[in-house]
C-alpha cells in the first residue's frame, strides 16, 4: 500500500526510509522480506552511490539480493558480486528451422555424454588453449589453475542449464547458463574473508556479509584482477560447452550452420560512469543493458526466454533482470510442489525436461516467478527482439 515512505514514481516503486532511495522494478509486496531487508542494508552503506536498483526477478541472496544493482565509490564488495563470479549466459543461433524429436533426443544424449554436470568434472585436463591468459598477480587463480583445467566446459549445478529452443525468428537456438565453477567460488570466499578481517580490524560498522575492500588497500587490485579472470574463465567455460553442443548437432544432423553468438555475465563488478561520476557498479543476478546491447532473460525450463536489447535506462544503472527469479526457496519447492503436476506441465508443452527426482523440483517451473510479469515490469529497461520456446533442457 502506498504511503509517504513507499511511492510510485514514473512507473517504479521507490522506498524512501533509508539513507539512499531504493528503486524497485516491481511492487513492494512482490519482494520477499529477506530481500527487502538486504536492500535496506545496501541503502545505508556509507559508500553507496545515488540509489539502489532492484530488478523484477529479485529474491534473497547472501548479503545482497539476487537481482540487485549497487554502485559504490572507491570500494568493492565481494558478496555484492557473489560466489559464482562471472556467472552468465550465452546463446547461439543455428540455421535450422526444425529438429525432429528423435534427433533432438540424440543431440541431448551426446551433450550429456560430453558435458559433465553437477559436481562432475572432466577426468583429464582440457587443452590450455581454452583457458584465459593469466596476466598480473593472480595468487588464488594460480592455486586453483590445475583443477580449473578439469572444470572448464562443465555445467555445474543449481539453476545452470543447457537448453535447445525455437525462436520467434524461425530458427533453433542453443542457450547455456553457467559460471566460473570452483575457481570463482574460491576467489570469492578468499577475498570476502580478507574483507571481513580488515573491516573488523578497522572498526568499520557495516554488516559482516557486506564486508568491503577499499581502493586504497593492496587487496583491491588483487581481487579486481582475480575477479576479472573468473569472468573470463566463466565465458571460456560456456564457450567450450557451446562447442560440445555444436558438435552434437553436427554429429546428428551433419551440415549445420551457427551464427549470432551472444554472451552476457550477470555476476560482476565494473568501473562505469553514471550520473556524471565514475563508480564501481556491482551486478548480482543482474544483466547490463546499455542502449542497444544484446542480452538474454530466461524463464524456467517450462516457459519461454527472451533475447533483448537494452534501453540504457539510467535509473537502473543500465541494467535489467537476469531471469524470472525464484518465487520460493529450493527447500520449499522440494517440499511443496507436486512432482507429477510439474512433469505433466512440461510434457504437455512437448519439452524434453530435466525433472527426474523430487530433488529436481527446486528447478521446476512452479518454483519461479511468472516470466511474463517480470518482462512487463521491465519494459522500460529492455526491448524484446526474439522470444524463445524451450524444446529440450539439461539441468545441473
Residue pairs with C-beta under 8 A, 6 or more apart in sequence:
2 8
4 16
5 15
5 16
5 17
6 13
6 14
6 15
6 16
6 17
6 28
7 13
7 14
7 16
8 14
11 380
12 23
12 24
12 25
12 315
13 23
13 24
13 25
13 26
13 27
13 28
14 21
14 22
14 23
14 24
15 21
15 22
15 24
15 28
15 36
15 39
15 40
15 43
17 40
18 40
18 43
18 44
19 43
19 44
19 48
20 43
20 44
20 48
20 50
20 51
20 52
21 43
21 51
21 52
22 39
22 40
22 42
22 43
22 51
22 52
22 54
23 51
23 52
23 53
23 54
23 315
23 316
24 31
24 39
24 54
24 58
25 53
25 54
25 55
25 56
25 316
25 321
25 377
25 378
25 381
26 54
26 56
26 58
26 377
28 36
30 56
31 39
31 54
31 58
32 59
32 60
34 59
34 60
35 54
35 58
35 59
35 60
35 61
35 65
35 66
35 67
35 68
38 60
38 61
38 63
38 64
38 65
38 68
39 52
39 54
39 58
39 65
39 68
41 207
41 210
42 48
42 52
42 64
42 68
42 70
42 80
42 210
43 51
43 52
45 70
45 72
45 206
45 210
45 212
46 206
47 72
47 73
47 74
47 75
47 212
48 70
48 71
48 72
49 71
49 72
49 73
49 274
49 275
49 277
49 279
50 71
50 274
50 275
51 315
52 68
52 69
52 70
53 68
53 69
53 70
53 286
53 315
53 316
53 317
53 319
54 65
54 67
54 68
54 69
55 67
55 68
55 69
55 285
55 286
55 316
55 319
55 320
55 321
55 322
55 325
55 378
56 67
56 321
56 325
56 369
56 373
56 374
56 377
56 378
57 66
57 67
57 285
57 321
57 322
57 323
57 324
57 325
57 369
57 374
58 65
58 66
58 67
58 68
58 285
58 325
59 65
59 66
59 67
59 325
59 326
59 327
60 66
61 68
61 82
61 284
61 285
62 79
62 82
62 83
62 209
63 77
63 79
63 80
63 207
63 209
63 210
64 70
64 77
64 79
64 80
64 82
64 210
64 282
64 284
65 284
65 285
66 284
66 285
66 325
66 326
67 284
67 285
67 286
67 321
67 322
67 325
68 80
68 284
68 285
68 286
69 281
69 282
69 283
69 284
69 286
69 316
69 317
69 319
70 77
70 80
70 281
70 282
70 284
71 272
71 274
71 279
71 280
71 281
71 282
71 317
72 212
72 279
72 280
72 282
73 277
73 279
73 280
74 214
74 215
74 216
74 280
75 212
75 213
75 214
75 215
75 280
76 212
76 213
76 215
76 220
76 223
76 224
76 227
76 269
76 280
76 282
77 195
77 210
77 211
77 212
77 213
77 269
77 282
78 188
78 191
78 192
78 195
78 211
78 213
78 223
79 188
79 192
79 209
79 210
79 211
80 210
80 269
80 282
80 284
81 188
81 227
81 267
81 268
81 269
81 282
81 284
82 188
82 267
82 284
82 285
83 184
83 185
83 188
83 189
84 156
84 179
84 180
84 184
84 185
84 188
84 234
84 267
85 179
85 180
85 184
85 187
85 188
85 227
85 230
85 231
85 234
85 267
85 268
86 179
86 180
86 184
86 227
86 230
86 231
86 232
86 233
86 234
86 235
86 265
86 267
86 268
87 177
87 178
87 179
87 180
87 184
87 234
87 265
87 266
87 267
88 177
88 179
88 234
88 235
88 238
88 263
88 264
88 265
88 266
88 267
88 287
88 322
89 175
89 176
89 177
89 238
89 263
89 264
89 266
89 296
89 298
89 322
90 175
90 176
90 235
90 238
90 239
90 242
90 261
90 262
90 263
90 264
90 296
91 173
91 174
91 175
91 176
91 260
91 261
91 262
91 296
91 307
92 173
92 174
92 242
92 245
92 246
92 258
92 259
92 260
92 261
92 262
93 167
93 169
93 171
93 172
93 173
93 258
93 259
93 260
94 171
94 172
94 173
94 174
94 249
94 256
94 257
94 258
95 171
95 256
95 257
95 258
95 259
96 171
96 172
96 249
96 253
96 256
97 170
97 171
97 172
98 172
99 107
99 164
99 172
99 253
99 391
101 350
101 352
103 252
103 253
104 164
104 352
104 391
104 392
105 352
105 392
106 248
106 252
107 164
107 245
107 248
107 249
107 252
107 253
107 392
108 164
108 248
108 352
108 392
108 394
110 247
110 248
110 251
110 252
111 162
111 244
111 245
111 248
111 394
112 394
114 244
114 247
114 248
115 153
115 154
115 155
115 162
115 241
115 244
115 245
115 394
116 122
116 153
116 154
116 155
117 154
117 155
117 156
117 157
117 160
117 394
117 395
117 396
118 155
118 156
118 157
118 396
119 157
120 154
121 147
121 150
121 151
121 154
122 150
122 151
122 152
122 153
122 154
123 150
124 150
125 146
125 149
125 150
126 149
126 150
126 152
126 153
126 240
128 149
130 152
130 153
130 236
130 239
130 240
131 145
131 148
131 149
131 152
131 233
131 236
132 229
132 232
132 233
132 235
132 236
134 141
134 142
134 145
134 229
136 225
137 221
137 222
137 225
138 225
138 226
138 229
139 222
139 226
140 183
140 186
140 187
140 190
140 226
141 148
141 183
141 187
141 226
141 229
141 230
143 186
144 182
144 183
144 186
144 187
145 183
147 182
147 183
148 181
148 182
148 183
148 233
151 181
151 182
151 183
151 237
152 181
152 233
152 236
152 237
152 240
153 237
153 240
153 241
153 243
153 244
154 178
154 181
154 237
154 241
155 161
155 162
155 176
155 178
155 241
155 394
155 396
156 178
156 179
156 181
156 396
157 396
158 363
158 396
159 177
159 323
159 363
159 395
159 396
160 177
160 178
160 179
160 395
160 396
161 175
161 176
161 177
161 298
161 301
161 354
161 393
161 394
161 395
161 396
162 174
162 175
162 176
162 241
162 245
162 393
162 394
163 174
163 175
163 176
163 298
163 301
163 305
163 390
163 391
163 392
163 393
163 394
164 172
164 173
164 174
164 390
164 391
164 392
164 393
165 172
165 173
165 174
165 175
165 305
165 388
165 389
165 390
165 391
166 172
166 173
166 388
166 389
166 391
167 173
167 307
167 386
167 387
167 388
167 389
168 386
168 387
168 388
169 386
172 391
173 386
173 388
174 242
174 245
174 246
174 249
175 296
175 298
175 305
175 388
176 238
176 241
176 242
176 245
177 298
178 234
178 237
178 238
178 241
178 396
179 234
179 237
179 267
180 187
180 230
180 231
180 233
180 234
180 237
181 233
181 234
181 237
183 230
183 233
184 230
184 233
184 234
187 223
187 226
187 227
187 229
187 230
191 213
191 219
191 222
191 223
191 226
192 211
194 213
194 219
195 211
195 212
195 213
195 219
196 208
196 211
198 204
198 211
198 213
198 217
198 219
199 206
199 208
199 211
199 212
204 212
206 212
213 219
213 220
213 223
214 220
227 268
227 269
231 265
231 268
234 265
235 263
235 265
238 263
242 261
246 256
246 258
249 256
250 256
262 294
262 295
262 296
262 307
264 287
264 288
264 294
264 295
264 296
265 287
266 283
266 284
266 285
266 286
266 287
266 322
267 283
267 284
267 285
268 282
268 283
269 280
269 281
269 282
269 283
270 280
270 281
270 283
270 288
271 278
271 279
271 280
271 281
272 278
272 279
272 280
272 281
272 317
272 318
273 279
274 281
274 314
274 317
274 318
275 314
281 317
281 319
283 319
285 321
285 322
285 323
285 325
286 319
286 320
286 321
286 322
287 295
287 296
287 297
287 319
287 320
287 321
287 322
288 295
288 310
288 318
288 319
289 295
289 308
289 309
289 310
289 311
289 312
289 313
289 316
289 318
289 319
289 320
289 381
289 382
290 310
290 312
290 318
291 310
291 311
291 312
291 318
292 309
292 310
292 312
293 309
293 310
294 307
294 308
294 309
294 385
295 307
295 308
295 309
295 310
295 320
295 382
296 305
296 306
296 307
296 308
297 305
297 306
297 308
297 320
297 321
297 322
297 323
297 324
297 371
297 374
297 375
297 382
298 305
298 306
298 323
298 324
298 371
299 305
299 306
299 323
299 324
299 368
299 371
300 324
300 363
300 364
300 365
300 367
300 368
300 371
301 346
301 351
301 353
301 354
301 363
301 364
301 365
301 390
301 393
301 395
302 342
302 345
302 346
302 349
302 351
302 353
302 364
302 365
302 390
303 324
303 365
303 368
303 371
303 390
304 371
304 387
304 388
304 389
304 390
305 371
305 387
305 388
305 390
306 371
306 375
306 382
306 384
306 385
306 386
306 387
306 388
307 384
307 385
307 386
307 388
308 320
308 382
308 383
308 384
308 385
309 382
309 383
309 385
310 318
310 320
310 381
310 382
310 383
311 380
311 381
311 382
311 383
312 318
313 319
313 380
313 381
316 381
319 381
320 378
320 381
320 382
321 374
321 378
321 381
323 368
323 371
324 368
324 369
324 370
324 371
324 374
325 368
325 369
325 374
326 367
326 368
326 369
327 367
327 368
327 369
328 336
328 367
330 362
330 367
331 362
332 367
333 361
333 362
333 364
333 366
333 367
334 358
334 359
334 361
334 362
337 361
337 364
337 366
337 367
339 355
339 358
339 361
341 366
342 355
342 361
342 364
342 365
342 366
343 353
343 355
345 365
345 366
346 353
346 355
346 365
347 353
349 390
350 391
351 390
351 391
351 392
351 393
352 391
352 392
352 393
353 392
353 393
354 360
354 363
354 393
354 394
354 395
355 361
355 363
355 364
360 395
361 367
363 395
375 384
